[in-house]
Amino acid sequence: MLPFLFDKLVTPLSVVIPLGGAFIMFLVGFGLLEFMGILMEKVMKPIFNTPRKSSIDAVASFVGSYSILF
């Protein structure tokens, strides 16, 4: 059971979590999240009828969800 858990949990998470943490710094610190929100507002506004701030949050939630990626 231990080799299975190590191969299926520890190895992928030890790669995804540090890379995600570094990428979050770029998203928030350099305004990439605001830029993506402005771009996605054209898609999110007609579908969900949301303003810019909530479209940023929705896009970040969709992109950052670990369960969607795998």
C-alpha positions as CSV (number, residue, x, y, z in Angstrom):
1,M,0.0,0.0,0.0
2,L,2.8,2.4,0.8
3,P,4.5,2.3,-2.7
4,F,1.1,2.9,-4.3
5,L,0.4,5.9,-2.1
6,F,3.9,7.3,-2.8
7,D,3.6,6.9,-6.5
8,K,0.1,8.2,-6.8
9,L,0.0,10.9,-4.2
10,V,3.4,12.1,-3.0
11,T,5.2,12.3,-6.3
12,P,2.6,14.4,-8.2
13,L,1.8,16.6,-5.2
14,S,5.4,17.3,-4.5
15,V,5.7,18.7,-8.1
16,V,2.3,20.5,-8.4
17,I,2.3,22.4,-5.1
18,P,5.7,24.2,-5.5
19,L,5.0,25.0,-9.1
20,G,1.6,26.3,-8.3
21,G,3.0,28.4,-5.5
22,A,5.5,30.0,-7.8
23,F,2.9,30.6,-10.5
24,I,0.5,32.2,-8.0
25,M,3.2,34.8,-7.2
26,F,3.3,35.7,-10.9
27,L,-0.5,35.8,-11.2
28,V,-1.0,38.1,-8.3
29,G,2.2,40.1,-8.1
30,F,2.6,41.1,-11.8
31,G,-1.1,41.6,-12.6
32,L,-1.5,38.5,-14.8
33,L,-4.7,37.7,-12.9
34,E,-6.2,41.1,-13.6
35,F,-5.2,40.7,-17.3
36,M,-6.8,37.3,-17.5
37,G,-10.0,38.6,-15.9
38,I,-10.2,41.4,-18.4
39,L,-9.8,38.9,-21.3
40,M,-12.3,36.4,-19.8
41,E,-14.9,39.1,-19.0
42,K,-16.1,39.0,-22.6
43,V,-16.9,35.3,-22.2
44,M,-18.0,35.3,-18.5
45,K,-20.4,38.3,-18.8
46,P,-22.8,36.8,-21.3
47,I,-22.8,33.3,-19.8
48,F,-22.9,34.0,-16.1
49,N,-23.8,37.8,-16.1
50,T,-20.8,38.6,-13.8
51,P,-18.8,41.8,-13.4
52,R,-15.0,41.8,-13.9
53,K,-14.0,41.0,-10.3
54,S,-16.1,37.9,-10.1
55,S,-15.0,36.7,-13.5
56,I,-11.4,36.9,-12.3
57,D,-12.3,34.8,-9.3
58,A,-14.2,32.2,-11.4
59,V,-11.4,31.8,-13.9
60,A,-8.8,31.4,-11.1
61,S,-11.1,28.8,-9.5
62,F,-11.5,26.9,-12.7
63,V,-7.8,27.0,-13.7
64,G,-6.5,26.3,-10.1
65,S,-8.7,23.3,-9.3
66,Y,-6.6,20.2,-9.0
67,S,-9.5,17.9,-9.7
68,I,-10.2,19.5,-13.1
69,L,-6.6,19.0,-14.2
70,F,-6.5,15.2,-13.8
